[in-house]
Amino acid sequence: MKNKMSLANLIITIFLSILAFIALFPFYQTIMLSFSTVTDVGSGKLFLFPSTFDLSSYKFLLLEGKVTQGLIISVIVTIAGTVMSLIVTTAGAYALSKKTLPGRNLIFNGIIFTMFFSGGLIPYFLTLQKLHFQNSLLVMIIPLAVNTFYLILMKNFFNTISPSLEESARIDGAQDITILVRIVVPVSMPIIATMILFYAVDRWNEWWVPTLFINDTKLYPLQLVLRNALTNMSQIIGNAAGSQLAAGTQNIYGDSVRSAMIVISAVPIILVYPFIQKYFAKGIMIGSIKG
């Protein structure tokens, strides 16, 4: 029986390893392509590794300016948006988890209603325009402050916290805000870490809202810069001719630049995950299965 189990584990391990390779290989190939020159790609030398690691694509993107500027904008929006979303979602979820909240069911049903129905794109656009959010970084922060699904996950997690913790605090004279900050938040790190990851990824990957409301290219986030570059890379490289970038563009391959942009946009958010991974699985499971 032991040998059969070992064989079964070996088969499962091989199968999962193949799936992992299939999932990771495109990203690995993108990384390798970002370090390749047009000579390597044109001669078919690029397979697992380029013949020479070339940083021309990364140098071009950093010197070109828009990527660096977009990266700064995305970092600002991600940090500010995640902090604001976390505060609003935590406060809202805590309030909705209290059965003593007047009209709790009506408010909660109204929030759920927004998951299925909206006013439409045109009213949404006109509303934010009248609120003077156009050509403002706030349009990527305030209107997107709360995600209904994330709010429900956090509310369900708060429902699992023992009421005795709050009752003990109330006996000592603590108010709701004090209880939330000093008692509920410290014991809710799994769901808070999960929300940080979810909101950070949402803000980092945001491109649709700035496409609608931001016309100033200086305010473009990295993802919108990436989107425009993927469709206009030949024009971007061509515009570098005759400038200080011209000396470094002769060996630049358009696909290498695109790959470098993908790597630049993906790596920062990937680096966040290891720091909160230990909380993530617990937070998402408890928040989703308990109400």
N, C-alpha and C positions, 0 to 999 in steps of 0.2 A: 504493500500500500504506500510505503514511504517513497519507493522508486517511482511509482505512478504519479504521486503528488509532485515530485521533483521534476519529472518530465513535463507535467502539465504547467508547472511554474516556468520552466524553460521556454515552452511554446508561447505562453502568455508574454513573457519578457521579450522574446524575439518579435512577436507581433506588435507589441506596443512600441518597441524600438524602431520598427519599420515605419509605423505611423508618425512617431516623433520626427524621424528623418524626413519624411514627406512634408511634414508641416514646417520644419525649420529650414529645409534646403533653399526654398525661394528667398528667404531673408538672408541666408548665408551668401547666396549667389549675388544678391543685391549689394551686400557689403564688399564682396570681392570685385564686382564690377565698378564700384565707386573708386577703387584704388587702381583701376586699369587705364591704359592709354588706348587711343584709337588703333595703334599698331598691334597691341596684344589682341584686341577683339577682332580686328580685321584679318589677322593671320591665324586665328583659331587657337592661339596659345592659352587662352583663358579657359581652364576647366575647373580644377579645385582651387588653384592659386594662380594669380597673375605672375608673369615672368619677373616683373619688377613692380614694387609697390610705389605708386605714383600719387602724390598729394595735390596734383594740379587742379583737380575738380574742387577739392575743399578750399584751396587757396583762392580759386576763382570766385567761389560763392561768398567767401568772407570778404574779399576785396570789392566784390560787386555791390555790396552794401545792403540790398533789399533783404537778404536772408538774415543778416545780423540784426537789422532793424526789426524784422518780423519776429525773430527769436526773442528779442527784448520785450516786444509787445505781448507775445504769447505767455512769457513768464509772468509779466505783470497781471495779465488777465487771469491766468491760472491761479496764481496765489491769492489775489484779491477775490476772485469769484468763488474759489473753494472755501475761503474763510467765511465769506458772507453766507454762502449756501449752507455751510455747516452750522453756523449760528442760528439762522432762520429755521432750518429743518429740525434741529435739535429742540428749539423752543416750541415749534409747532407740534412735533411728535410727542413731546412731554405733556403738553396741554391736552392733546387728544387722547392720551393714555389714561387721563383722570376721568373716572365715571361721574365725578361731581361737577364737571364742566357743564354749565347751562347750554342746552341745545347741542350737545356733543354729537349725537347721531345725525342731526340735520346738517351740521357743519361737515362731518366726515363724509356723508353721502354727497354733499355738494362738491367736495374735493375729488371724490371718486368720479363724479360726473365729468370733470374736466379731462379725465383719461380717455373718454370716448367721444366727446363732443367739444368743438371749439368754435370761435366766431368766424374762422376763415382767415386766409392770408391777407386779403385786402383790408378788413377792419383792424387786423393786427398791425399791419404796416402803418395805416393812418393814425392809429392810437399812439404808437411809439413816435411817429413823426411829430404829432402835436405836443408830445411830452418833451420834444427837443432832444431826442436820443440819437438823431441822425448825425453821422460823423463824430461820434463820441464813443470812447471805450466803454462807457457805462452800459451801452446797449448789449454788450456781451457779458455783463455782470448782473445788473438788477433784474431785467425781465426773465432771466433764466435762473433766478436765485433758488427756486424750489422745484424739484422733480417729484411729481405725485407718487410714483412708485417707490422712490427712495424714502419719502416721508412715511409711507405705509410700513416699509421694512423697519424703520427706526421705531415707529410706534409699537409694532409688534414686539420688538426687543424690549422696550420699556415695560410692556405688560408682563414680562417674565421676571422682573425685579421684585424681590420680596417686599410686600407692603410694610413689613416690620421695620425695615431700615428707615423709611420715611416717618413712620409713627414715632420711632425713638427720637428722631431729629425734631419733630414737632413738639414733643414733650419738653425738649431742651430749649424751645422757643424759636426754632429755625423757621424762616418763611420759605415760600415756594422757590424763589430764585436761589436762595442759599442751599436748599436741598438739591436743586438741579445741579448747581456748580460744584458743590463740595461732596455730594454723595452719589447722585445718579451718574454724572459724567465719569468719575473715576472707575466705577464698576461697569461702564458701558464701552470700554475701549475697543472691544471686538467690532461692534457695529459702527463706532465712530471712525475707526481705521478703514472699515469697508466704505463708508460714505466719503472719506477723504479720497480714496482711490477712485471711486465712481465719479465724483464731481471733478476731480483733477483731470481725469481722462476726457470727460465731456468738455471741459473748458479748453483743454489743450487741443483737442481735435475740432473745435468749433470753426466752421468756415461759412456755413449757410447764412447765419445772421449777419456777419460782416459783409457778405456778398450783397445782401439786401439794403443795408443801412450805411455802409461806409464807402464813400467815394474817394476819400483822401488816401492815396497810396502810402503815405507815411504812417497811417494807422492800421495797415493791413497786418493781421496776425500771420504767423509762420505758415499755417495750413493753407491760407488763401494765397500767399506768395508761392507755396509749393504747387498749388493747383494751377495758377497762372503760368508758372514756369514749365510744368509738364506739357502744356499745350503750346507754349511759345518759346521753347528753349533755343531753337535755331535763331530766332530774332534776338534773343537776349545775348547770345554769343556773338552774333553779328554786330550788335550795338557796341560791343567792347572794342571793335577794330578802331584804331586811331587814338585810343585812350591809353592810360597807364596799364590797363589790363591786356592790351594787345600782345605784349611780349609773352604772356603765359597762355594764350588761347590757341596756339598753333597745334598743340598736342592734345587739346581737350576734345573729348568725345561726348556728344550730347547725352547719350544714355548713361555715361559715367557721371555726368553732372546731375542728371535726374536721380540716379541711385544715391549719390552723395546727399542730395536734399532729403531723400526718404530716410536715410540713416540719421541725419541731423535732427529731423523731426520726430523720429521714433525713439532714439536712445534716451533722451532726458526722462520721458515718462516711464520707460522700462526700468530705469535705475531707481525709481521710487518704489516699485513693487516689493523688492526684497526686504525693505524696512518694515512693511506692514503685512507681509505674507502670513506671519504666524497668527495674526488676528483675523485675517480675511475669511477663511473657511468657517470658523466658528460664528462670526458675525452674520454672514449671509445665510447660514443654515438656520440659526435661531430666529433671525428676523423674518424669514420666509415661511416657517412652518408653525409658528406659534402666534396666536392672536389674543 
